[in-house]
Amino acid sequence: MNSEKNKQSDIFWLKNFLHPRYWFALLGMPLLWMGTRLPYSVQMYAGSAIGRLLYYIMPWRRIVAETNTNLVFPDWTAEKKHRFVKKNFRSLGMSLLETSLSWWGKDKMLAPLCHIKGLEHLQNALDKGKGVILLSAHFTCLEIGGRLLSMHQPFYVVYKSSKNPLYETVIKRSREEHFTRAIDRHDMRSFIRSLKDKKAVWYAPDQDFGPWHSVFAPFMGVMTASLKAPAKVAKMSGALVVPFFPQRLDDNKGYKLTILPALDNFPVGDEVEDARRINEVIEKQIKKVPEQYLWVHCRFKTRPEGEPPVYPVRKRFWKK
């Protein structure tokens, strides 16, 4: 139904984005689409090359990644941290090609890249007649991981809308085509209602959205503003929380999708303890493939009262 609706709206789509501010994206997206028709190994090589370039042309994000690395891996040598950040940017570059694959890749091409472990845990949770929060985190291969899982199990997805109307249109259309339903992260009523309707909803809560909806709990050795939402939504809906993490495999072998058993006795009603437990689950996966996590995000932007900021002021940075 969603796919048919998209086809019917195609003739009206392009004319909405003819303003010059969209020209760069309008030129870039066809290139990304054409990239999905290349062999997978070529795409990953190109993505790695793009990541090397991003390291130099995105100085602010490089500083964020370096700051995060210093915080969570304080015992590493300076040389090891430097190599790690460069590797993280190569992973970030690959994610651009992986995102285009998740939007436009053919099932026939993607199927051999998918290696699922633990799908029975998700199916068992759904068989209990409850909704499922498919708990994930912002790894660089997150988008392609969701697309691959959708080929085996239908589910809803909570997503952060883009401020760019063109990107938002493309992202929303893609997610409505490949997932049962796309729910804006601000639409908590639909999120909870979907869980009460016994659906699986994919949700990645590991970002800093300020102090109002967060508590401070340890994450990678740092007290971190951690969303209350996973525990709150699980309590209100009665849903089970099933962790799900994608991992990019070496040598162009594709992706390992790991689904873990539903969390026992969650939530317990203590906001800090519930947030700590969610962070712990995510942290264990990060330690397996730390270079694949989204370290360019200001994860530690919100600090406990009395603690100084950990990132430089961006405006001052650009004046240097």
ABEGO torsion letter per residue (X at the ends): XAAAAAAAAAAAAAAAAABAAAAAAAAAAAAAAAAAABBAAAAAAAAAAAAAAAAAABAAAAAAAAAAAAAABAABBAAAAAAAAAAAAAAAAAAAAAAAAAAABBAAAAAAABBBBGAAAAAAAAAAGBBBBBBBBBBAAAAAAAAAAAAABBBBBBBBBBABAAAAAAAAAAAAAABABBBBAABAAAAAAAAAAGBBBBBBABBBAEAAABBBBBBGGBBBBBBAAAAAAAAAAGBBBBBBBBBBBBGGAEBBBBBBBBBBGOBAGBAAAAAAAAAAAAAAAAAABAAABBAABBAAABBBBGBBBABBBAAAAAAX
